Amino acid sequence: MSAFPDHVLNDGTTLPVIGLGTYALRGIPGAEAMADALRQGYRLLDSAVNYENEGAVGKAVRMSGVPREDIRVTSKLPGRHHKKPNVTWAIEESLLRTGLDYLDLYLIHWPNPSQQLFVEAWEGMIEARERGLVRSIGVSNFLPEHLDQLIAKTGVTPSVNQVELHPYFNQAEQRAADKARGILTEAWTPIGKGTALLTEAPIVAASKKHSRSPAQVVLRWHHQLGVLPIPKSANPARRAENLDIAGFELDAADMASIGQLTRPAGRLFDGDPRTHEEF
Ligand SMILES: NC(=O)c1ccc[n+]([C@@H]2O[C@H](COP(=O)([O-])OP(=O)(O)OC[C@H]3O[C@@H](n4cnc5c(N)ncnc54)[C@H](OP(=O)(O)O)[C@@H]3O)[C@@H](O)[C@H]2O)c1
C-alpha cells in the first residue's frame, strides 16, 4: 500500500502518486517487466498507441495477479486519429489490443496545432467517456492556450496534462496554468532519462544529505511540487528504487537548489508543443 493518498482528479477518479513509464517496454519481456512492476507495487502503467505495447500492457495486467480495479492504465490518442469519427474506433482498438473492458485514462498525445483538430478529438474523447470506454480523459503536451480552447468550446476540462518535466525544465508556468484549471500535471522523462541530470551537484548533495539515490531525490522533488512522475525502468532494482520516495522530505533549501537547475532551453527532447508534432 502506498504511503501517500492518491491524487483525486477533477472527475472524482483517482491516480497513485507515481506511475511506470512504459515506452520501449514491449513484447513478452515488456509484459513481464510491467507485471513485475505491478507486483512490486506500481498501480499506474503509462502507455500510448504509438508505443506499440498496448498488448503487453493488457497481458501484464492479467499476469500480475493484482485486481484490475486497483490498476490504472493510460493510453494516448495519436495525431493521425484526431478527426472525431476516428476517435471512437481508435479507443476501441486500444481496448481490443489490451484485452481490457475499459481504460482508466486516455490522453490526446500531442496538440499538433497545424492540424487544428484537437478540439474535434476532444469531442470524441468526451463521447468515449460517456460510453464507458474510458474512465477519465486528459491531454499531453498541451499549452495553456490549447487547454483554454478545449474548455471554451466543450465546457469539459481535461483531468490530466502530461508534459516534459524534470529539474532542467520545471514547467513552473504550465504547472500553475494546470492547477488554476483544476488539472493534475503528470511528468514525462521525470528523471531526465537517468543520465547527466542525476549527477548535478544539487541533486547529489540532497542525495547524500538524505541517504537516498539521486533518482529518489528527483522523484521526491516532483511529488513535493504536486506533480505525478512516471519514470520508466526495465530493471527491477531501479523500479523498486523509483517507487520508494517515502520516509524522507526535501527541505526548502533542497527544493530551491534543485529548482535552480531549470533553464529556458532545458527540454531534453525537441518537444516544444508549438512546433513539435507527432502522428
Ligand atoms: N506524453 C509524451 O509525449 C511522452 C514523451 C516521452 C515519454 N513519455 C512517458 O514518460 C515515461 C518516462 O519517460 P522516459 O522513459 O523518456 O524517461 P525517464 O523515465 O526519465 O528515464 C528512463 C531511463 O532512465 C533509466 N533509469 C530508470 N530508473 C533509473 C534510476 N533509478 N537510476 C538511473 N537510471 C534510471 C532507465 O533505464 P533502465 O530501463 O535500464 O532502468 C531509462 O533509460 C515514458 O516511458 C513514457 O511512458 C511520454
The ligand as a Gaussian input file, in Angstrom:
#p B3LYP/6-31G(d) Opt

LIG

0 1
 N        3.459000      12.166000     -23.399000
 C        4.593000      12.195000     -24.066000
 O        4.724000      12.866000     -25.095000
 C        5.746000      11.378000     -23.560000
 C        7.031000      11.564000     -24.096000
 C        8.081000      10.812000     -23.581000
 C        7.848000       9.891000     -22.556000
 N        6.573000       9.710000     -22.058000
 C        6.295000       8.732000     -20.972000
 O        7.146000       9.029000     -19.874000
 C        7.836000       7.850000     -19.495000
 C        9.159000       8.164000     -18.820000
 O        9.995000       8.923000     -19.670000
 P       11.349000       8.340000     -20.300000
 O       11.227000       6.863000     -20.422000
 O       11.603000       9.145000     -21.519000
 O       12.481000       8.782000     -19.266000
 P       12.790000       8.586000     -17.706000
 O       11.718000       7.823000     -17.045000
 O       13.163000       9.938000     -17.184000
 O       14.136000       7.734000     -17.735000
 C       14.154000       6.396000     -18.150000
 C       15.627000       5.988000     -18.308000
 O       16.298000       6.114000     -17.056000
 C       16.839000       4.854000     -16.656000
 N       16.556000       4.727000     -15.213000
 C       15.377000       4.395000     -14.647000
 N       15.460000       4.446000     -13.308000
 C       16.729000       4.813000     -13.018000
 C       17.419000       5.047000     -11.808000
 N       16.807000       4.875000     -10.637000
 N       18.713000       5.430000     -11.869000
 C       19.326000       5.588000     -13.065000
 N       18.717000       5.384000     -14.252000
 C       17.433000       5.006000     -14.223000
 C       16.118000       3.814000     -17.479000
 O       16.964000       2.724000     -17.765000
 P       16.510000       1.210000     -17.380000
 O       15.216000       0.942000     -18.073000
 O       17.643000       0.381000     -17.910000
 O       16.400000       1.186000     -15.875000
 C       15.794000       4.574000     -18.774000
 O       16.884000       4.541000     -19.665000
 C        7.939000       7.059000     -20.805000
 O        8.308000       5.714000     -20.610000
 C        6.551000       7.270000     -21.342000
 O        5.620000       6.409000     -20.675000
 C        5.528000      10.455000     -22.544000

